[in-house]
């Protein structure tokens, strides 16, 4: 199943749950003579999750995609939020890119002998994303739905170990070699996404796409990233 189909099914599920929640609330109002008053923490589990009069909120959860990360979001007001993600890259998406950097790392290490690439592995990998976001309410389309966009800065550190063998070498020498390379990419990041929060539990679901441009490791190189996730809101 492709990622686009999975994301579409995920959003459809969120929409159906939200509509069912709203429909149930309407049915209750038709056949009951009084509406229960819920205050304090219990009020947060009634649709929708966000009460305009109770900001700020905090959101803590996870994100699946690139990167795979733990995610924290501070909802300062109805329209503004700050998000921080910490995790690791989807390394399978970068395999060809890391393979293409092998010759450059050899040159930087001063290796002049003829070599043939065998493979590589990742010894360490982490990503830190920080963004400031602006939220726009689009609940007229789907109750509880918000669109957001913003920008920030990202850091990506990866330690790679390359294995290779020499094409011509003294018969008494080891024909195999290895090379460790540390990468620290950083740069600006633009993000756009949607967030859905019309549940009976204090949870928000989101899907976002990110544009990252490296200004340090490979200046000018950019990538399209993103993913889907859930946050517990409190």
C-alpha positions in Angstrom: 0.0 0.0 0.0 1.5 3.4 -1.1 2.1 6.2 1.4 -0.4 8.4 -0.4 -3.1 5.8 0.0 -2.3 5.3 3.7 -2.5 9.0 4.4 -5.8 9.3 2.5 -7.3 6.4 4.5 -5.9 8.0 7.8 -7.6 11.3 7.0 -10.8 9.6 6.0 -10.9 7.8 9.3 -10.3 11.0 11.2 -13.1 12.7 9.3 -15.5 9.9 9.9 -14.8 9.8 13.6 -15.3 13.5 13.9 -18.5 13.5 12.0 -19.8 10.6 14.1 -18.9 12.5 17.2 -20.7 15.6 16.1 -23.8 13.5 15.0 -24.0 11.8 18.3 -23.9 15.2 20.1 -26.7 16.5 17.8 -28.8 13.4 18.5 -28.4 13.8 22.2 -29.6 17.4 22.1 -32.7 16.4 20.2 -33.9 13.8 22.7 -32.8 15.2 26.1 -34.2 18.1 28.1 -31.0 19.2 29.7 -27.4 19.5 28.7 -24.8 18.4 31.3 -22.4 21.0 32.4 -18.8 19.7 32.5 -16.0 21.8 34.0 -12.3 21.6 34.6 -10.2 18.8 33.2 -13.3 16.8 32.2 -14.3 19.6 29.8 -11.3 18.7 27.6 -12.6 15.4 26.5 -15.8 16.9 25.0 -15.7 17.7 21.3 -13.8 19.7 20.2 -10.5 19.2 22.0 -9.5 22.9 22.0 -11.5 25.4 24.0 -10.8 28.9 22.8 -10.9 30.3 26.3 -8.4 27.8 27.8 -5.2 28.5 25.9 -2.3 27.7 26.2 -2.3 24.0 25.6 0.6 21.4 25.3 0.7 18.5 22.9 3.0 15.5 23.3 3.2 12.5 20.9 4.9 10.8 18.0 5.5 11.3 14.3 5.9 8.7 11.6 7.7 9.5 8.4 10.9 11.5 7.8 11.9 11.9 10.6 10.6 9.3 12.9 10.3 11.4 16.0 8.9 12.3 19.4 7.0 15.6 19.0 6.0 18.4 21.3 3.8 21.3 20.5 3.0 24.4 22.5 -0.3 26.0 21.5 0.3 29.5 22.7 -3.0 30.8 21.3 -5.7 30.0 18.8 -3.5 31.0 15.9 0.1 30.6 17.0 2.1 27.5 18.1 5.7 26.3 18.5 6.6 22.7 17.6 9.8 20.7 18.4 10.5 17.2 16.9 13.4 15.0 18.0 14.2 11.7 16.4 16.0 10.0 13.5 15.9 10.1 9.7 14.2 7.5 7.6 17.6 6.1 6.6 16.3 4.0 3.8 15.3 7.1 1.9 18.9 8.3 2.1 20.7 5.2 1.1 21.5 6.2 -2.5 22.5 9.7 -1.3 25.0 8.4 1.2 26.3 6.0 -1.4 27.0 8.9 -3.7 29.0 10.7 -1.0 31.5 7.9 -0.6 34.1 9.2 -3.1 34.0 12.7 -1.6 34.7 11.4 1.9 37.6 9.4 0.6 39.1 12.5 -0.9 38.6 14.4 2.3 40.3 11.6 4.3 43.3 11.7 1.9 42.8 8.2 0.6 44.5 8.0 -2.9 44.5 4.2 -3.6 42.0 2.7 -6.0 39.0 1.6 -4.0 35.7 -0.1 -4.6 32.6 0.6 -2.4 31.2 -2.4 -0.6 28.5 -0.9 1.7 27.9 1.4 4.6 26.0 1.5 7.9 24.8 4.2 10.2 26.3 4.2 13.7 24.5 7.3 15.0 21.7 9.4 13.7 19.5 12.2 15.1 17.4 15.1 13.9 16.1 18.1 15.8 13.4 20.3 14.2 12.1 23.6 15.6 9.2 25.6 14.0 6.9 28.5 14.7 3.5 27.9 13.2 0.4 29.9 12.3 -2.9 28.1 12.5 -6.0 28.9 10.4 -9.4 27.4 11.3 -11.0 25.6 8.3 -13.7 23.8 10.4 -16.4 24.9 7.9 -15.1 22.2 5.7 -14.6 19.5 8.4 -15.4 20.2 12.1 -12.1 20.3 14.1 -9.8 20.8 11.1 -7.1 23.4 11.0 -4.5 24.3 8.4 -1.1 25.5 9.6 2.1 26.8 8.0 5.4 28.2 9.3 9.1 27.9 9.4 12.1 27.2 11.6 15.5 25.5 11.7 16.6 21.9 11.5 19.8 20.1 12.6 20.7 16.6 11.3 23.7 14.7 12.6 24.7 11.3 11.1 27.8 9.1 11.6 28.5 6.7 8.8 30.9 3.8 8.4 31.9 2.9 4.8 33.4 -0.5 3.9 35.5 -0.9 0.7 38.3 -2.9 -0.8 41.4 -2.0 -2.8 41.6 -2.8 -6.4 45.4 -2.9 -6.4 47.5 -3.5 -3.3 50.6 -5.3 -2.0 49.7 -9.0 -1.6 50.7 -9.0 2.1 48.4 -6.1 2.9 44.8 -6.2 4.0 42.7 -5.7 0.9 39.8 -4.3 2.9 39.3 -0.9 4.5 36.8 1.2 6.4 36.1 4.9 6.7 34.1 6.8 9.3 32.4 10.0 8.2 30.4 12.5 10.4 27.8 14.7 8.8 26.2 17.7 10.4 23.6 19.3 8.1 21.6 22.3 9.2 19.4 24.9 7.6 16.0 26.6 7.3 12.8 24.6 7.1 9.4 25.5 5.8 6.3 23.4 6.8 2.7 23.2 5.9 0.1 20.8 7.3 -3.3 20.0 8.6 -4.4 19.1 12.2 -7.6 17.4 13.2 -8.8 17.5 16.8 -12.6 16.7 16.9 -12.3 13.7 19.2 -13.9 12.7 22.5 -10.5 12.1 23.9 -7.8 14.8 24.1 -5.9 13.8 21.0 -5.0 15.6 17.8 -4.0 14.0 14.5 -1.8 15.8 12.0 -0.2 15.4 8.6 2.5 17.7 7.3 5.1 18.3 4.6 8.4 20.0 5.1 11.0 21.7 2.8 14.5 21.6 4.2 17.6 23.3 2.7 21.1 22.5 3.9 23.4 25.4 4.4 26.4 23.6 6.0 27.1 20.0 4.9 26.0 20.4 1.2 25.0 24.0 0.7 22.0 24.4 -1.6 20.8 20.8 -1.4 17.2 20.5 -0.4 14.8 17.7 0.5 11.0 17.3 0.8 10.2 15.6 4.1 7.1 15.1 6.3 4.9 12.6 8.0 1.8 11.9 10.0 1.3 11.6 13.8 -0.7 11.9 17.0 -0.4 14.1 20.1 -2.0 13.9 23.5 -3.3 17.4 24.3 -3.2 18.7 27.9 
